[in-house]
Amino acid sequence: MMKVEAVVVRDRVETVMDAVESETGHVGVTVIEAVGHGKQRGITHEYRGRVFQSRFLPKAHLTFVVADELAEKVLVTVADAARTGHVSGDGICWMSPVMNVTHNRTGAKLEEVEAL
């Protein structure tokens, strides 16, 4: 099993989830609200004549746990769907191996459930 994680712009969460479901058939995801910045180091905006610096930007952290053979396709799909076309700030994706994934309710291993 692999864990595919991504930090994306909040406006792209639904787009990413829909793309992963339609392209790969995988439907399980965990979404956590997050803040952060990359190279752009936040934004500067003006309100009523005063300039404000927002160091952290609103993001979403998505986590998908998928079978090994599906992981690369999910990663590519997430990266494509999260792309906004801006110069920076679209986020990042990565994957890492996970072991002993178990459903809390039934105690069944995810590999067994997914095989059914």
Secondary structure, DSSP 8 states (H G I E B T S, - for coil): -EEEEEEEEGGGHHHHHHHHHHHH-----EEEEEEE--TT--EEEEETTEEEEE-SEEEEEEEEEE-HHHHHHHHHHHHHHH--SSSS--EEEEEEE----B-TTT--BHHHHHH-
